[in-house]
């Protein structure tokens, strides 16, 4: 693998990711809510848009100076502003990832992967879900596996995150034929089959925003 110029993941990188994520979720809110309507409470897009826009404003006012601090601050804010299960789940993901990074001023792709894995483990523990349950984990776990493979091949941060974004998008799409076994959709039983999971979809959007941020930083 021919590595592209590497992009260090520092506080500035993750603040740009937050800005990109808020913009993307604002644009995609209606689609996420449409996905949520048949199998959830029809509020996923609205909740995610509100939470990330509020986090962008709040964290931007007093931005932390480490990547761990940025993720922890975003996670804390999401827990207090995002309704439903999404706030605790995404908040746990980011707070655990931030804690894993500690006070390091900048990290590479491997440390970012480790931090995200800690966050995803926290989501699995909180929700009691696993791969194939038709949840956000069906996007996040393939993303982590793709990061492992790209890192083993010597990929740059940009290439590692591009691989993660591709795998997350494919994982989200692959939730359509699944029967939900966790979350609000699980109450529908077989009626949950045939609908793409909104949480997996929003997770894929956030991973794609990471890849976009890395690509812009290394351009």
C-alpha positions as CSV (number, residue, x, y, z in Angstrom):
1,X,0.0,0.0,0.0
2,X,1.4,3.4,-1.0
3,X,0.8,5.6,2.0
4,X,-0.5,9.1,1.4
5,X,0.9,11.9,3.5
6,X,-0.2,11.2,7.1
7,X,-2.5,13.5,9.0
8,X,-1.9,13.7,12.8
9,X,-5.1,13.4,14.8
10,X,-4.9,16.3,17.2
11,X,-7.5,18.5,18.9
12,X,-7.8,20.7,15.7
13,X,-8.4,17.6,13.6
14,X,-11.3,16.4,15.8
15,X,-12.8,19.9,16.0
16,X,-12.9,19.9,12.2
17,X,-14.4,16.4,12.3
18,X,-17.1,17.7,14.7
19,X,-17.9,20.6,12.3
20,X,-18.1,18.2,9.3
21,X,-20.2,15.8,11.3
22,X,-22.7,18.5,12.4
23,X,-23.0,19.7,8.8
24,X,-23.5,16.2,7.4
25,X,-26.1,15.3,10.1
26,X,-27.9,18.5,9.4
27,X,-28.1,17.6,5.7
28,X,-29.0,13.9,6.3
29,X,-31.4,14.4,9.2
30,X,-34.6,13.9,7.2
31,X,-33.2,10.7,5.7
32,X,-32.2,9.3,9.1
33,X,-35.7,10.1,10.4
34,X,-37.3,8.4,7.4
35,X,-35.2,5.3,8.1
36,X,-36.3,5.5,11.8
37,X,-40.0,5.9,11.1
38,X,-40.9,2.3,10.3
39,X,-38.8,0.7,13.1
40,X,-38.2,3.4,15.7
41,X,-39.6,6.6,17.1
42,X,-39.1,8.7,13.9
43,X,-36.8,11.1,15.7
44,X,-33.2,9.8,15.1
45,X,-32.3,12.4,12.5
46,X,-33.8,15.2,14.5
47,X,-32.0,14.1,17.7
48,X,-28.6,13.6,16.0
49,X,-28.8,16.9,14.2
50,X,-29.7,18.8,17.4
51,X,-27.0,17.1,19.4
52,X,-24.1,17.6,17.1
53,X,-25.0,21.2,16.2
54,X,-25.3,21.9,19.9
55,X,-22.0,20.1,20.6
56,X,-20.2,22.1,17.8
57,X,-21.4,25.4,19.4
58,X,-20.6,24.4,23.0
59,X,-17.2,22.7,22.4
60,X,-16.2,25.4,20.0
61,X,-16.6,28.1,22.7
62,X,-14.0,26.5,24.9
63,X,-12.2,23.9,22.8
64,X,-10.0,21.4,24.6
65,X,-6.3,21.3,23.6
66,X,-6.0,17.5,23.2
67,X,-7.8,15.0,21.0
68,X,-8.9,13.0,24.1
69,X,-10.3,16.2,25.6
70,X,-12.3,17.0,22.5
71,X,-13.9,13.6,22.3
72,X,-14.7,13.6,26.0
73,X,-16.3,17.0,25.7
74,X,-18.4,16.0,22.7
75,X,-19.6,12.8,24.3
76,X,-20.5,14.6,27.5
77,X,-22.6,17.1,25.5
78,X,-24.3,14.5,23.5
79,X,-25.5,12.7,26.6
80,X,-27.2,15.9,27.8
81,X,-28.7,17.0,24.5
82,X,-29.5,14.0,22.3
83,X,-32.8,12.3,23.0
84,X,-33.7,8.6,23.1
85,X,-31.0,5.9,23.2
86,X,-28.7,7.8,20.8
87,X,-27.4,10.3,23.4
88,X,-26.1,7.7,25.9
89,X,-24.8,5.4,23.2
90,X,-22.9,8.0,21.2
91,X,-21.9,9.8,24.3
92,X,-20.4,6.6,25.7
93,X,-18.6,5.9,22.5
94,X,-16.9,9.2,22.4
95,X,-16.2,9.5,26.2
96,X,-14.6,6.1,26.3
97,X,-12.6,6.9,23.2
98,X,-11.5,10.2,24.7
99,X,-10.5,8.5,28.0
100,X,-8.4,6.0,26.1
101,X,-6.5,8.8,24.4
102,X,-5.7,10.4,27.7
103,X,-3.7,13.6,27.5
104,X,-1.7,12.8,24.4
105,X,-1.4,16.0,22.2
106,X,-1.7,14.1,18.9
107,X,-2.1,10.4,17.8
108,X,-1.7,8.3,14.7
109,X,-4.1,5.9,13.1
110,X,-3.2,3.0,15.4
111,X,-4.0,4.9,18.6
112,X,-7.2,6.3,17.1
113,X,-8.2,2.7,16.3
114,X,-7.5,1.6,19.8
115,X,-9.6,4.5,21.2
116,X,-12.5,3.8,18.9
117,X,-12.4,0.1,19.8
118,X,-12.6,1.1,23.5
119,X,-15.6,3.3,22.7
120,X,-17.3,0.6,20.6
121,X,-16.8,-1.9,23.5
122,X,-18.5,0.6,25.8
123,X,-21.5,0.8,23.4
124,X,-21.7,-3.0,23.2
125,X,-21.7,-3.2,27.0
126,X,-24.3,-0.4,27.4
127,X,-26.7,-1.7,24.8
128,X,-26.0,-5.4,25.3
129,X,-25.8,-5.8,21.5
130,X,-23.5,-7.7,19.2
131,X,-22.8,-8.0,15.5
132,X,-25.9,-8.9,13.5
133,X,-28.3,-7.4,16.0
134,X,-29.3,-4.6,13.6
135,X,-27.7,-1.8,15.6
136,X,-25.0,0.8,15.2
137,X,-22.5,-1.9,15.9
138,X,-23.1,-3.4,12.5
139,X,-21.4,-0.3,11.0
140,X,-18.8,0.3,13.7
141,X,-17.4,-3.3,14.1
142,X,-16.7,-3.7,10.3
143,X,-15.1,-0.2,10.4
144,X,-12.7,-1.4,13.1
145,X,-11.9,-4.6,11.3
146,X,-11.1,-2.6,8.1
147,X,-8.8,-0.3,10.2
148,X,-7.0,-3.4,11.4
149,X,-6.5,-4.6,7.9
150,X,-5.3,-1.3,6.6
151,X,-2.9,-0.7,9.4
152,X,-1.4,-4.2,8.9
153,X,-0.8,-3.1,5.3
154,X,1.0,0.0,6.3
155,X,-1.7,2.5,5.5
156,X,-1.7,6.1,6.4
157,X,-4.3,7.7,8.6
158,X,-6.2,8.8,5.5
159,X,-6.1,5.3,3.9
160,X,-7.1,3.6,7.2
161,X,-10.1,5.9,7.7
162,X,-11.1,5.6,4.0
163,X,-11.2,1.8,4.5
164,X,-13.2,2.2,7.7
165,X,-15.7,4.5,6.0
166,X,-16.2,2.1,3.2
167,X,-16.7,-0.8,5.6
168,X,-19.1,1.2,7.8
169,X,-21.3,2.1,4.8
170,X,-21.4,-1.4,3.6
171,X,-22.2,-2.6,7.2
172,X,-25.1,-0.1,7.5
173,X,-26.6,-1.3,4.1
174,X,-26.3,-4.9,5.2
175,X,-28.6,-4.3,8.2
176,X,-31.6,-4.1,5.8
177,X,-32.4,-7.9,5.7
178,X,-31.6,-8.4,9.4
179,X,-34.2,-9.0,12.1
180,X,-33.6,-6.6,14.9
181,X,-32.6,-8.2,18.2
182,X,-31.9,-5.1,20.3
183,X,-33.3,-1.6,20.7
184,X,-36.7,-0.2,19.8
185,X,-36.9,-2.1,16.5
186,X,-36.6,-5.5,18.2
187,X,-40.2,-5.1,19.5
188,X,-41.4,-5.4,15.9
189,X,-39.9,-8.9,15.3
190,X,-40.0,-9.9,11.7
191,X,-41.5,-6.6,10.7
192,X,-38.1,-5.0,11.3
193,X,-36.8,-7.0,8.3
194,X,-36.4,-4.9,5.1
195,X,-35.4,-1.6,6.8
196,X,-31.9,-0.2,7.1
197,X,-31.0,0.6,10.6
198,X,-30.8,4.3,11.3
199,X,-28.2,4.0,14.0
200,X,-25.9,2.0,11.8
201,X,-26.5,4.7,9.1
202,X,-25.6,7.6,11.3
203,X,-22.5,5.7,12.6
204,X,-21.4,5.3,9.0
205,X,-21.9,9.0,8.3
206,X,-19.7,9.9,11.3
207,X,-16.9,7.5,10.2
208,X,-17.2,9.0,6.7
209,X,-16.7,12.4,8.2
210,X,-13.5,11.2,9.9
211,X,-12.2,10.0,6.5
212,X,-13.2,13.3,4.9
213,X,-11.4,15.2,7.6
214,X,-8.2,13.2,7.2
215,X,-8.3,13.5,3.4
216,X,-8.6,17.3,3.7
217,X,-5.8,17.5,6.2
218,X,-3.4,15.5,4.0
219,X,-4.2,17.3,0.8
